[in-house]
Amino acid sequence: MSTMKVDSIVSSGGTNTAQINGITPALASIAEAQAGTNATKLMTPDTTEEALRALNTVFLGTINTTSGTTQTLSGLDLTPYKQVIAQWYNVSGTSPGAGTVTAGGAAIGQTSVVGNFDLSSGSQTYDLTGSGRTLSGLTHTLTTASTSFSVSISPTNFDAGTFRIYGVR
């Protein structure tokens, strides 16, 4: 564990500031903490929390696939994200083994998958849950300008399952 000797606490206008070796360190603003580009300013617990929030994966919504051939999560703003992650669980169709699921414009025929959609390159990878296999080199139609994420099944109808959609900054 490292320690730092604080020479004094200076109070000015109701604000307490630590002096270290006679120097009052600069504090990072929330914007500087979120950007993570300044290594000379200190972060308070508040700016640290805001920075972590800015870097985290953000839950965007859920798509329930219990009926129909296409379901859509709309009203999205993907401009702050570099990637979209879609996790789908127990997705199935009314004709067992007959459906191909399409998510984000790319087809995959699995029932439990994690899909990673790169919004700048149009590339994607899938982790086929429980199989130990990964598919890559696939393409999709999502961009940062997209305002919705659609899933569809063909040539059958959805009858079970859930998609959870996340944005990654």
N, C-alpha and C positions, 0 to 999 in steps of 0.2 A: 504494500500500500504506500503510495506516495503522498507527501504532505507539502503544503506551501505555507510559509510564514507570512502572516498578515501583519504589517507594521501598525496600522491603525484603521479605524472606521471613521470616515469623515461624514458629517451630517450637513447637508445643504438643502434648504427648502423642503425638509421632511423626507429627503431621500438619503439613505445610507449607502456610501460607496467605500469599498475596501481599497486601501493603498498597499501595494506590494513592492517592497524595495524602493519606496518613495515615489512610485509611479501608480497613477490611477488607470487601471486597464479599461479599454474601450469595450462596451458590450455590443454584441451583434443585435441588429434589428431582426424582427421576425422574417422579413424578406431575405436578409443575409443568411439567417440560419437555415431557411428552406433551400436557398441556392447551394449552400455548403461549399462556397468557394473562398471564404476568407479564413485563413488559419491563424490570424493574429488577434481576433476578438473573442471574448469569452461569451458563453451562452448561459443564460439563466434557466431555471427549470421550465419557465413558460416558453422561452424560445426553443428549448430542446424538444418540448412536447409538440410545438407547431412544426418543427422541422421533421420530426418522426411522422406526423400526420401527412405531411406533404410527400414523403417518400413511400408511404405504405400503399398497399393494394387497396383499392376502394370498391366496395360492393355496390354494383349498379342496379341489380334487380334479379328477379326470378321469373322464369318462364315455365309454367306447368303444361305438360304435354299429355293431357288426358283425353283429348278429342281433336277431331279435325286433321287436316294434312299440313297446315302451316300455323305457327304461333310466333308472335312478334313482341319484343320488348322495345317500345318506342319512346320518344322524348329524350333520347340520350344526347349528351354533349361529350364527344370523345376527343375534343381538341387538347385537353391537358395530358392525354395518355399516349404512351409509346406502344402499348400492347393491350390486348384484351385476352382475358383467360375465361374460357367457358368450361364449366364442370357439369357433366351430365350424368345422372344417376338413374339406373333402371328404366331407361327409355325403351319403349317397345311399341309395336304396332298390333293391329287387330288380326293380322295374318302372321303367325309366328315364323320368324326366319325369312320373311319375304320383303322386309322393308330396308331401304337405304336412308339413313339420316343425313340431312344436309344442314350444316351450321355455318353461318357467316359466308355462304356461297361455295363451300367445299363439301364434298360428299364423303361420308365415312359410315360403315355399317356396323358399329359397335353400340352396346347398350350402356356402358359405363366408361367414360373417357374424360381426360383433361386435354383441352385444345388450347394452344397458345397462338394467338394471331398477332403478328407484327404489323402495326399499322403503317409503317413507312415503306417497308419492302414488299408487302403483300404475301410474305411467306408464312408458313405455319407448321407446327409440329403437333403431334398427338401422342399422349401416353395412353396406351391401351390398358386400362386399369386391370390389374390382376394377371395380365398375360406376360409381363416382363418385356413387351415389345414397344418400340417407338416408331411412329411413321413421320417422315420428314420429306421436304421437297415438294410439299403440296402448296397450292395457292388459294387465295380467298379474295373477296370483293370489298372487305372493310377498309376504310381509311379514317383519318381523324375528322373528315367532313361527314361521316356517316352519322345518322341520327336514330338508327334502329338496328337491332340484331334479330334476325329471323332464323327459325329452325323449321325444317319441313321433313316429311317422310313420304316415300313413294315406293311402291304403288299401293300403299295401304293407308290406314288412318292411325294416328297416335291413340294409345289406350292407357298409357302409364308413363310416369317419369317426371323428372324435373331438371331444368337447366339453371345453373347459377352463373351470373355474368359479373366479372370483375374488371376494373380498369387498373393498369399499372403505369405509374408515372415514369 
